[in-house]
Structure formats: structure tokens, C-alpha cells
Amino acid sequence: MSRRIIRMSERYVAPMMEFRVKEIMQKVEHQIRGTRGLVRIETLVDRNDPNRHIVVTEWASRAHLNAWLQSDLCQSTIKELEVVLDRKVGYREFVHHEDDVFLL
């Protein structure tokens, strides 16, 4: 059985590049919505640090996420964002817990 993958990427925008990043992310978010296997996408800005942006995507399977990561759009977006970011991008991946048990 294929499990959904939730991928979170954390980006820090370089000073004075906020509008450029917003422009890039709006374009990418619009384009990615038609990508096969994408369940959802959400872009968030840290309330306490407006230069910190989090993008959360949920994929139907590992295969769908891998296909996105290897796509021309993903690769061109990475290159486009490299020049406006202040730090290396951080990534984390999650899966839903199989049981309905609340973990403490």
C-alpha cells in the first residue's frame, strides 16, 4: 500500500528579496497545482520572522514526490530561488501514523 508523503521545506529570504520570492512562489504554486499526485500545497510565513517561509506539500505516494523532484519545473524553481535565499533550504518529510492512537 502506498502511503502519502508530507514534505515541508523551510526557506529564509534574503533581505530586500521578499517581493521577488513572493512572485516566484505564486507562479510555482499555480503551476504545481496540476501536478499528478499532489494532494495539497500551502505556503506559510512565520509570524515572528517574516523572512522565514514554509512550504508544505502532500503527495499521494513517494513515486509522485520523486517525479516532482526530478521534474524540469522543480529543478528550474530551485535554481530561481537560490539567488533570493539567505540560507540553504531545509527539508523534512512526514507520513501519517498508521494507528489512530494519540502519541505523547
N, C-alpha and C positions, 0 to 999 in steps of 0.2 A: 504494500500500500504506500502510495506517495504522500508525503507529509508537506504541508505548507511551510514555507520559509519566510521569516520576517527578517528583513535586513535594515539595519539602522546605520546611516552614515552621518558623521559629525564633521562639519566644516567651519573653519574660522576665517572670516572675511578680512582681508587686508584693509587698513584704514583708507577711507575715501573710495572704496570699490563697491559699496553697498548697492548702488543702483545698477551697476553692471552685473553683479551676481543675481539680483532680482530679475533682471532682464533674461539672463541665461537660464535661470531655473524655471521661469514661467514658460519659456519656449520648450525646454526639455519636458516639463511636466505635461504640457499639451501634447507633445509628440509621443511620449511614452504611454499615454493612456490607451493607445490602440495596440500595445504590445501583447502578444499572445502569452497568457499565463499570469499577467499582472492582475492581482486581486484588488489592491488598493495602493494609493500613494498619498503621502501627506508631508508637507513641508512646514517645519516649525522654527520659530525664532525664540531663543532663550530670553525670557522676560528680564533677567538680571544682566545679561550680556548680549546686546543686540548684534554683536559680531559673530555669535555662535549660532549656526544653523544646523538643524537636524532634519534629515530626510528619512522617512520610514516608508518602506515598500514591503508589500506582502505578495509572495509568489505562490502559485498553485503547486509547484514542485521545485526541487533542486535543478532539474533539467531546464525548466523555464528561466530560472535565475541565471544559470550558466549561459544560456543562449543570449540573454540580455547583456551579460558582462562581456561577451565576445562580439556583440553587435557593433557595427560601424557607428551608430548613434551614441552608444555608451562610450566608446573609445574617443570619439570627437568631443564629447561633453567633458570628459576627464581632461583632455588637452586644453580646452577652452577655459575651464575653471582653474587650472594650475596657475595661471598668471594673475588671478584675482584673490587667491587664498593666502593666508598668513602662515598657515601650518599644514603639515601633512594631514590628509584625511584619515579619520579613524572609522573603522567598520566593526560592527558586531552583528551576529546572526542569532536568531532565536527560533525555536519551534514550540508549538503548543504542547503542554504536558498531556500525556496520554490519559491520565486519570482525572476525575473531577474532584480530586482531593486538594484542599487548600494547604499549601506548603508554608510552614513557618520558617 
